[in-house]
Structures are given as structure tokens and as C-alpha cells.
Amino acid sequence: MSLLMLALLAAPRDTVGVFGGWGAFSDASPRRCFAIAQPVDPAQRAGYASISNWPGQNIRSQLHVRLSRPRAGNARVTLSIGERRFDLIAGDQDAWAPDARTDTAIVAAMRSGRSMSVEGLDRGGSPFADTYALSGAATAIDAAALACRR
């Protein structure tokens, strides 16, 4: 189990389950449930990808990516799953889908994909790609969603 997963297990939150390389967790206050994973490359373990539900804000299946490296100022960040490409809105080291419709499309692509990558340029201008295995992602996403319905 990765260091991120161990840290999540040690934090004051409920573990819903671990499915492949993805974990599902819930927090009581503020109420949120999420599926989360780290990139497959240990050198990129500063990053993570999550799909979250915030019932108090009526938000479901929202993507959040923590990039493994700070990105270059105006560099694009793109998420790729198979042949699908999604442009993300990015801050210095975080990225999100631009809207709920894109979140839904990303989660649908994750359900049938084998891997996904998040690509960008780091502050030094070097390209990088954080790659995630999607084995267990659909089950973790569903388990997190069910946890928030309870």
C-alpha cells in the first residue's frame, strides 16, 4: 500500500475500502466521500487523482488532480483516457474539470479505461505525465458515492 493510502488511513476519516490501486474514504465534517489513487510511478507519488462527492453542496463525481510537479505558468493540463482527451483547468499544482458535464464524461471514460494520464509542462518547461492505473477505480468511485448516501 502506498504512503498516501497509509496517511489517509491514519487520518480521522472512515475507510470505505481499497479496490486495486484505488481507495474509497469518507469524512464526516464537512461531509464528503471520495475515491483516490496515486500515480503508478513512485517518482510521481507527490500527485494524486480523486473523484469526490460533497452532498452538502450537491456536488457528485467531481475530479481533482494534484499534479506531481508544479506546472509552468500558462501551460495546458490534459487528462487522457484511451483516445479521449480532456482539457483541465489548472492552478499551480492542482487541476479540475471545467464543469460537471466534463466530470461526468471523465468518470464514464475511467469506467472503461485501463489507465489515464495527466500531462503538462513543469516550471522548468519539461513535459511530464502522471499515469494512473484504473483497475479498481470504478468500484472505489461507486463505494464512495454509496457512502455519502448513507
DALINZI-V608396 format. One record per run of one state. SS is the DSSP state (H for helix, E for strand, - for the rest). FROM is the first residue (numbers start at 1). TO is the last residue. If there is no record, write none. Layout:
{{SS,FROM,TO} {SS,FROM,TO}}
This chain:
{{-,1,2} {H,3,10} {-,11,13} {E,14,19} {-,20,21} {E,22,27} {-,28,31} {E,32,37} {-,38,41} {H,42,44} {-,45,47} {E,48,54} {H,55,57} {-,58,58} {E,59,66} {-,67,70} {E,71,71} {-,72,76} {E,77,81} {-,82,83} {E,84,90} {-,91,93} {E,94,97} {-,98,99} {H,100,112} {-,113,114} {E,115,122} {-,123,126} {E,127,133} {-,134,136} {H,137,149} {-,150,150}}
